[in-house]
Amino acid sequence: MITVNRRLAQPPLPRWQQLWREAVTDPLELLRLVGLEQHARRLLPAGDTGFPLRVPRGFIARMQTGNPDDPLLLQVLPQVAENLPQPGFVHDAVGDAAARSAHGVLQKYAGRALLITTGSCAVNCRYCFRRHFPYADETAAANGWRAALAAIATDTTVTEVILSGGDPLSLSDAKLAELGSALVAIPHVRRLRIHTRLPVVMPERVDAAFAAWLAALPLQKVVVLHANHANELDASVDVACARLRDAGCTLLNQAVLLRGINHSATALTALSERLFAAGVLPYYLHQLDRVLGAAHFEVTDAEALALIAALRHSLPGYLVPRLVREVAGEPAKTPL
């Protein structure tokens, strides 16, 4: 008889980590799940785009079956246009390399330091401005965060630390707690800002254990979500947002203006209304960062300005996001 050594039994993974492992990474499977497998030859690029597909199944469930123009599908599905010539589109569209101040630390703006906490994301968005970023060489978690924390500790002008990536919520609670404790110990750090898409694409990440850690963190906390279309938000996202608010977080949203996805006043109005219903304030609407592989999403400045003018007519001022562009080397986002 073979006995089980219970000391070697592994504890079950948190629900969100199980869902992470079950994410779809095959474009053909994605098309099958949304009833579009017959269009694979037309929709998918013949060659490798250099940027793999990854999308949680819960996010796929919010897509419209049989619709090749679904605004959620188009954000994640590799497209033929990604391999076409793209003059003016580059690997480092926002000057990350020039802003490096320590291993995994970017400092572009006064008073703030951004940590590249990880290269992992629950979803790979096709327009991502860091789709070519060298995460293997530039992650702040290397060597126990030592270089990153030393850079922040020695710069007393830094009052806000921004966790980015990748997605910082792809880190385990233990890793986040380790980093959070180290930041709390730096006297001049007052605020923690977390940029994350996980509460939208995988709201299960905001579980009770994570919310408890966040609530106990003695810093001002801002969580900047990333949703581009109202259809991304459902009841499960509402629950995640409520947990974040209950943990003492201010919730903001940054969207990207994307052709074919949200470049209409109707879509942007619906997004702002739906965000506010979930307790999230629209913050920025970004003009597309001109990263190689994303040119087909670009909307002209003239169109963007007309859309913002339309939003001002249909929404109260606090629901109109600020239209901005990130320009490499500039000391702040550039308003349009």
LINBELDA-V637550 format. One record per backbone hydrogen bond with DSSP energy under -1.0 kcal/mol. CO is the residue of the C=O (numbers start at 1). NH is the residue of the N-H. If there is no record, write none. Layout:
CO&NH / CO&NH
This chain:
4&6 / 5&8 / 14&18 / 15&19 / 16&20 / 17&21 / 18&22 / 20&23 / 24&55 / 26&30 / 27&31 / 28&32 / 29&33 / 30&34 / 31&36 / 32&35 / 34&66 / 36&39 / 37&40 / 39&43 / 40&44 / 54&124 / 55&24 / 56&60 / 57&61 / 59&62 / 60&63 / 64&67 / 67&70 / 70&74 / 73&76 / 73&77 / 75&126 / 79&82 / 80&83 / 81&84 / 86&89 / 90&292 / 97&100 / 99&107 / 102&105 / 104&116 / 105&101 / 105&102 / 106&114 / 109&112 / 111&159 / 111&160 / 113&162 / 114&106 / 115&117 / 115&164 / 116&140 / 120&167 / 125&128 / 128&131 / 130&133 / 133&135 / 134&137 / 134&138 / 139&142 / 141&144 / 143&146 / 145&149 / 146&150 / 147&151 / 148&152 / 149&153 / 150&154 / 155&158 / 159&190 / 159&191 / 160&113 / 161&193 / 162&115 / 163&195 / 164&117 / 167&170 / 168&171 / 172&176 / 173&177 / 174&178 / 175&179 / 176&180 / 177&181 / 178&182 / 179&183 / 180&184 / 181&185 / 183&186 / 186&189 / 190&220 / 191&161 / 192&222 / 193&163 / 194&224 / 197&200 / 197&201 / 198&202 / 202&205 / 203&206 / 205&207 / 207&211 / 208&212 / 209&213 / 210&214 / 211&215 / 212&216 / 217&219 / 220&192 / 221&250 / 222&194 / 223&252 / 224&196 / 225&254 / 229&232 / 230&233 / 234&238 / 235&239 / 236&240 / 237&241 / 238&242 / 239&243 / 240&244 / 241&245 / 242&246 / 243&247 / 244&249 / 245&248 / 250&223 / 251&281 / 252&225 / 253&283 / 253&284 / 255&286 / 258&261 / 258&262 / 262&264 / 264&268 / 265&269 / 266&270 / 267&271 / 268&272 / 269&273 / 270&274 / 271&275 / 272&276 / 273&277 / 274&278 / 275&280 / 276&279 / 281&253 / 283&322 / 284&255 / 285&324 / 286&257 / 289&291 / 290&90 / 291&294 / 294&297 / 295&298 / 297&259 / 300&304 / 301&305 / 302&306 / 303&307 / 304&308 / 305&309 / 306&310 / 307&311 / 308&312 / 310&314 / 311&315 / 316&319 / 317&320 / 322&285 / 323&336 / 324&287 / 325&334 / 327&330 / 334&325
